[in-house]
Amino acid sequence: MPDVRLSSRSLIPVLCAVGLACALQGEVQAADGGPRDVATAPRVFDIAPGELAEVLLNIVRQGHVPIAFDQRLVAGLRGPDIRGRLSVEDALRRALAGSGLAYAQDESGAFVLRRGQAPVQETRGATVAPTLSTVVVTGTRKSDVKAQDSLSPIDVVSATQLRSSGAVDLRDALVKLLPSLTRQAQPFNASALTHTQSLRGLSPNHVLVLVNGKRRHETANLNISGGLEKGSTGVDLDTIPINAIERVEVLR
């Protein structure tokens, strides 16, 4: 069984309203007509503006009709001044204007406050997707980013490392310094004059070589020997002197 606990402070306005309703029960019953007639009968109200809870209690005192509400509904809200000859329902309607609260009247003629319900918009037919305006995306190629500044892991071989390798040409120096770079000897034909290389087991045709950001041209010699480099026309690195190189950047 759920245990519901209410703060005694939040029940003060409700108890006050119920108490006034009991005190006024004899007067309501003695009045002409039924309970709803008492609520609609015009009365003279003279209520100053203030907290909404106090304005509602003054309507109860001067209108002789009970109003039940939870203090949490009216906390922090203020009510306007209500003056003139009005019915209790008209006075209550003025007090709740702009507060977001609504009221209902039971068979006894008492009013009960509740939160107002937001109007529900009727949806007819299927939901139509909104039409967006044309979106234009403009991109530019940024050319000042170096390979060592990229997010991809790279190996950087300096000029000092190249000269310290003891190799005569560039390809042999890189083969000594980079485990991922390999070469295959070509013993015959014009292929022996071209020193191509393989990176991570790829054919020389699949190894991209850039010099200062520009693509290096491939050799005209077609490799007709067997093995991984058969039919390839890769870049001959030995045509680039070691002493002219500042560094070599190799993508892992």
C-alpha positions in Angstrom: 0.0 0.0 0.0 1.6 3.3 -1.0 2.5 5.7 1.8 1.4 9.3 0.8 2.7 12.1 3.0 1.6 15.7 2.7 3.1 18.7 4.3 0.8 20.4 6.8 1.8 23.8 5.3 0.4 22.9 1.9 -3.0 22.0 3.4 -3.5 25.4 5.1 -5.5 27.0 2.3 -7.5 23.9 1.8 -8.4 23.6 5.5 -9.2 27.3 5.6 -11.5 26.9 2.6 -13.2 23.8 4.0 -13.6 25.5 7.4 -15.3 28.5 5.9 -17.4 26.2 3.9 -18.6 24.5 7.1 -19.2 27.8 8.8 -21.2 29.1 5.8 -23.1 25.9 5.2 -26.2 27.1 7.1 -26.2 30.4 5.2 -25.8 28.6 1.8 -28.7 26.3 2.6 -30.8 29.1 3.8 -30.4 31.1 0.6 -33.0 31.1 -2.1 -32.3 28.5 -4.9 -29.8 25.7 -5.2 -26.0 25.7 -4.6 -25.3 26.8 -8.2 -27.7 29.7 -7.9 -25.8 30.9 -4.9 -22.5 30.9 -7.0 -24.1 32.8 -9.8 -26.0 35.4 -7.7 -24.4 38.8 -7.8 -22.6 40.1 -4.7 -20.6 43.1 -3.8 -16.8 42.4 -3.7 -14.1 44.7 -2.4 -10.8 42.8 -2.6 -7.4 44.4 -2.9 -4.6 42.9 -5.1 -2.1 40.6 -3.4 -1.1 37.0 -3.2 -3.5 34.8 -5.1 -4.1 32.6 -2.1 -5.3 35.6 -0.1 -7.4 36.9 -2.9 -9.2 33.5 -3.2 -9.8 33.4 0.6 -11.4 36.9 0.4 -13.6 35.7 -2.4 -14.7 32.9 -0.1 -15.4 35.3 2.8 -17.3 37.8 0.7 -19.0 35.5 -1.7 -20.0 32.8 0.8 -19.1 30.0 -1.6 -16.3 27.5 -0.7 -13.2 27.3 -2.9 -10.8 24.4 -2.5 -7.2 24.5 -3.8 -3.8 23.2 -3.1 -1.2 25.8 -1.8 1.4 24.5 -4.3 -0.9 25.5 -7.2 -1.0 29.2 -6.2 2.5 29.5 -4.7 4.3 32.6 -6.1 1.2 33.8 -8.0 -0.6 37.1 -7.4 -4.2 38.1 -7.9 -5.7 41.4 -9.1 -8.1 43.7 -7.3 -11.7 42.6 -7.6 -14.3 45.3 -6.9 -17.9 45.7 -7.9 -21.1 43.7 -8.1 -20.2 40.3 -9.5 -21.1 36.7 -9.1 -18.7 34.4 -7.3 -17.8 32.7 -10.6 -17.1 36.0 -12.3 -14.9 37.0 -9.4 -13.0 33.7 -9.4 -12.6 34.0 -13.2 -11.0 37.4 -12.8 -8.7 36.2 -10.0 -7.4 33.3 -12.1 -6.9 35.3 -15.3 -3.4 34.7 -16.7 -2.4 32.3 -13.9 -2.7 29.1 -15.9 -5.2 27.6 -13.4 -8.7 26.4 -14.1 -11.7 25.6 -11.9 -14.5 23.2 -11.7 -17.8 23.3 -9.7 -19.2 20.3 -8.1 -22.8 19.5 -7.3 -22.6 21.2 -3.9 -21.7 24.5 -5.6 -18.1 24.5 -4.3 -15.3 25.4 -6.7 -12.1 23.2 -7.0 -9.0 24.6 -8.6 -6.7 22.6 -10.8 -4.0 23.2 -13.4 -5.3 24.4 -16.8 -4.8 22.1 -19.7 -2.9 23.3 -22.7 -5.1 23.3 -25.8 -4.4 20.3 -28.0 -4.0 21.0 -31.7 -5.9 18.6 -33.9 -3.6 16.9 -36.4 -5.3 16.1 -39.7 -3.7 13.8 -42.2 -0.1 12.6 -42.3 2.8 14.7 -41.0 4.4 16.7 -43.8 8.1 16.8 -43.8 9.4 20.4 -43.7 11.0 21.7 -46.9 14.5 23.0 -46.4 16.2 25.7 -48.4 19.2 24.9 -50.6 22.3 24.3 -48.6 25.6 25.2 -50.3 28.8 23.8 -48.8 32.1 25.3 -49.9 35.4 23.5 -49.2 39.0 24.5 -49.7 42.1 22.4 -49.9 44.6 23.3 -47.1 48.1 22.9 -48.5 50.2 24.1 -45.6 49.7 21.0 -43.5 52.8 18.9 -43.3 52.7 15.1 -43.0 54.2 15.2 -39.5 51.3 17.4 -38.4 48.7 15.0 -39.6 46.8 12.5 -37.4 48.2 9.5 -39.3 51.4 8.0 -37.8 54.5 8.6 -39.9 58.2 7.9 -39.7 60.5 10.9 -40.3 64.0 10.2 -41.5 66.4 13.2 -41.2 69.3 14.1 -43.5 71.7 13.1 -40.8 70.2 9.6 -40.6 70.5 9.2 -44.3 74.1 10.2 -44.4 74.9 8.1 -41.4 73.4 4.9 -42.9 76.5 4.4 -45.1 74.4 3.7 -48.2 75.4 5.2 -51.5 71.9 5.8 -53.0 68.6 6.8 -51.4 66.7 3.6 -51.8 69.3 1.5 -50.0 69.5 4.1 -47.2 65.7 3.9 -46.7 65.7 0.1 -46.8 68.2 0.1 -43.9 66.3 2.7 -41.8 62.6 1.6 -42.5 61.6 -2.0 -41.9 58.4 -1.5 -44.0 60.4 -0.6 -47.1 61.9 -3.4 -49.2 63.6 -3.8 -52.6 64.0 -6.6 -55.1 67.1 -7.0 -57.2 66.6 -7.1 -61.0 69.4 -9.1 -62.6 68.7 -8.6 -66.3 67.2 -6.4 -69.0 66.5 -2.7 -68.5 64.8 -3.5 -65.2 68.3 -3.8 -63.7 68.8 0.0 -64.4 65.7 1.0 -62.4 65.8 0.9 -58.6 62.2 0.6 -57.4 60.9 -0.2 -54.0 58.0 -1.9 -52.2 56.2 -0.5 -49.2 54.5 -2.9 -46.8 54.4 -5.6 -49.5 52.7 -3.4 -52.1 53.6 -3.3 -55.7 55.9 -0.3 -56.7 52.9 1.0 -58.8 51.0 1.4 -55.5 53.7 3.4 -53.7 53.0 7.1 -53.9 56.2 9.2 -53.9 55.9 13.0 -53.4 58.8 15.5 -53.7 58.0 18.8 -52.0 54.3 17.9 -52.2 54.4 17.1 -55.9 53.9 13.7 -57.3 57.1 12.1 -58.6 56.9 10.7 -62.1 57.4 6.9 -62.7 60.1 5.2 -64.7 59.6 4.2 -68.3 61.2 0.8 -67.8 58.6 -2.0 -67.5 59.6 -4.7 -65.1 59.2 -8.1 -66.9 60.9 -10.3 -64.3 59.0 -12.4 -61.9 58.0 -11.7 -58.3 56.1 -8.9 -56.6 57.4 -6.2 -58.9 56.5 -7.9 -62.2 54.7 -5.5 -64.6 55.4 -2.5 -62.5 56.8 0.9 -63.5 57.5 2.5 -60.1 59.5 5.6 -59.1 63.3 5.3 -59.2 64.4 6.8 -55.9 68.0 6.7 -56.9 67.5 9.6 -59.3 67.3 11.8 -56.2 70.7 12.5 -54.6 70.9 12.0 -50.8 72.7 15.3 -50.2 69.7 17.2 -51.7 67.2 15.8 -49.2 66.2 17.6 -46.0 64.0 14.8 -44.6 61.9 11.8 -45.7 58.4 11.3 -44.3 56.9 7.8 -44.7 53.4 6.9 -43.8 53.3 3.8 -41.7 
